[in-house]
Structures are given as structure tokens and as C-alpha cells.
Amino acid sequence: MEITFTPAAKERLEKYLGDDVTMVLDFDDGVGPFSHEANCTLSVSFNLLFVDKDADLHDFQLVIPSNLGEVHAKKYSEDQMQPEMTIDVKEKYLRYTLSGNGGMIDDSLGVKNLVTAK
């Protein structure tokens, strides 16, 4: 399993990265410290989070390599993913997408910077 960030997505998201930051692809199901409410529709919903390196990630045992570094995810959310995924940004609407070889996974991927100011 791997994630590729397109050049456009990389350009927009690199500013959130640093030695003290961890990326998390959070399946929005109400489980874990970053998902405050589950998505109650039949659609799949993910958020790409930038969190403090020392954040509690015990719910995120899956580590996915990417061209921006490791991305942590809930192991069971692997069922909602595809082996090769791409994160892109649609510049016109500044909307991020998560897709795979089998098609769109989430056409409105949330992106949140949760790093605390130091």
C-alpha cells in the first residue's frame, strides 16, 4: 500500500510538514482522538491530518509510505482503501481528493493542521 501526492497537492501541503509533525489519514468513523463524530452517510470520509509528533497514535497502527513521508492510519480502515492511492487538489475549488486505481475513494478529503503552536 502506498500514497502518491500529486505535484499540485505536494506544493500546497509541504508547508505543514516538519521534524515535529506526523501525517495521519483518519477514517472519520468516530474512533480515535481526531474523529469527533462519525460520518453517518453511506459515503466514505477521510481527513488528512497534520499532528504533533508526540500525539497519541495508538489507534493508528498502519503506516503507509508516501512521497511526502509516512502516513499513519487505522489498521481496519485499510478495508476502505486501495493498494495504490493518490491525493490530489482540484485548484478551481481548492478541494482535495483521495483516489485509487479502482476510482474515487473520497472526493472531498478534509485537510486539517492540528499542530499546536510552540
Secondary structure per residue as TSV (DSSP state, phi and psi in degrees):
chain	resnum	aa	ss	phi	psi
A	1	M	-	360.0	138.3
A	2	E	E	-154.6	160.0
A	3	I	E	-123.1	133.7
A	4	T	E	-114.1	125.6
A	5	F	E	-90.3	128.5
A	6	T	-	-65.5	161.1
A	7	P	H	-54.8	-39.1
A	8	A	H	-65.7	-42.4
A	9	A	H	-67.6	-43.0
A	10	K	H	-56.8	-46.1
A	11	E	H	-59.4	-39.5
A	12	R	H	-79.1	-29.3
A	13	L	H	-98.7	-19.7
A	14	E	G	-57.5	-28.2
A	15	K	G	-63.6	-19.7
A	16	Y	G	-86.7	-11.5
A	17	L	-	-86.4	157.4
A	18	G	-	177.9	174.6
A	19	D	T	-63.2	-23.2
A	20	D	T	-103.3	18.6
A	21	V	E	-123.8	140.7
A	22	T	E	-121.3	139.1
A	23	M	E	-93.5	138.8
A	24	V	E	-131.2	129.6
A	25	L	E	-100.7	99.9
A	26	D	E	-96.9	117.3
A	27	F	E	-71.6	118.2
A	28	D	-	-79.2	83.8
A	29	D	S	-124.6	9.7
A	30	G	S	86.6	0.9
A	31	V	-	-104.1	135.3
A	32	G	S	100.1	168.7
A	33	P	T	-73.2	-12.3
A	34	F	T	-106.7	-11.5
A	35	S	-	-106.6	100.4
A	36	H	-	-85.4	-19.7
A	37	E	S	-152.6	143.4
A	38	A	-	-77.6	151.1
A	39	N	-	-79.0	120.1
A	40	C	-	-93.2	6.2
A	41	T	S	-92.4	179.2
A	42	L	S	-84.4	-1.5
A	43	S	S	-86.3	157.9
A	44	V	-	-89.9	134.9
A	45	S	-	-131.0	125.7
A	46	F	E	-123.1	156.7
A	47	N	E	-129.8	134.8
A	48	L	E	-93.6	117.4
A	49	L	E	-113.8	143.7
A	50	F	E	-111.7	114.1
A	51	V	E	-124.6	164.7
A	52	D	E	-60.0	142.0
A	53	K	T	-55.0	-32.3
A	54	D	T	-94.2	14.3
A	55	A	S	-65.0	152.5
A	56	D	-	-71.9	108.9
A	57	L	-	-115.3	27.4
A	58	H	T	-64.6	-21.1
A	59	D	T	-83.1	-5.1
A	60	F	-	-118.1	70.9
A	61	Q	-	-80.8	-18.1
A	62	L	E	-84.4	128.6
A	63	V	E	-116.5	119.9
A	64	I	E	-110.0	125.2
A	65	P	-	-71.6	148.9
A	66	S	B	-148.4	170.2
A	67	N	T	-79.2	6.0
A	68	L	T	-117.3	2.3
A	69	G	S	118.0	-178.3
A	70	E	-	-68.0	142.5
A	71	V	E	-122.5	124.4
A	72	H	E	-91.9	145.0
A	73	A	E	-149.8	162.4
A	74	K	-	-70.7	132.9
A	75	K	G	-55.8	-43.6
A	76	Y	G	-71.9	-15.8
A	77	S	G	-73.6	-9.3
A	78	E	G	-55.6	-29.4
A	79	D	G	-63.5	-24.1
A	80	Q	G	-94.0	-3.9
A	81	M	S	-104.5	178.9
A	82	Q	-	-128.1	157.0
A	83	P	S	-57.2	-39.8
A	84	E	E	-120.5	115.1
A	85	M	E	-120.0	157.4
A	86	T	E	-131.1	135.7
A	87	I	E	-109.0	125.5
A	88	D	E	-130.6	166.4
A	89	V	E	-125.4	133.1
A	90	K	E	-92.8	102.7
A	91	E	T	-57.0	-36.7
A	92	K	T	-57.7	-41.1
A	93	Y	T	-112.9	2.1
A	94	L	T	51.9	42.4
A	95	R	E	-106.3	130.8
A	96	Y	E	-91.0	148.8
A	97	T	E	-130.0	151.1
A	98	L	E	-121.0	118.2
A	99	S	E	-134.6	168.6
A	100	G	E	-138.5	-177.7
A	101	N	T	-60.0	-27.0
A	102	G	T	-86.5	-1.2
A	103	G	E	123.8	-167.5
A	104	M	E	-70.5	133.7
A	105	I	E	-99.8	-49.2
A	106	D	E	-145.0	113.4
A	107	D	E	-87.3	5.8
A	108	S	E	-144.0	61.1
A	109	L	E	-65.2	121.5
A	110	G	E	-73.7	144.3
A	111	V	E	-127.5	123.6
A	112	K	E	-135.5	132.6
A	113	N	E	-96.5	107.8
A	114	L	-	-107.7	14.4
A	115	V	-	-70.1	131.2
A	116	T	-	-80.5	144.1
A	117	A	-	-68.7	137.8
A	118	K	-	-111.7	360.0
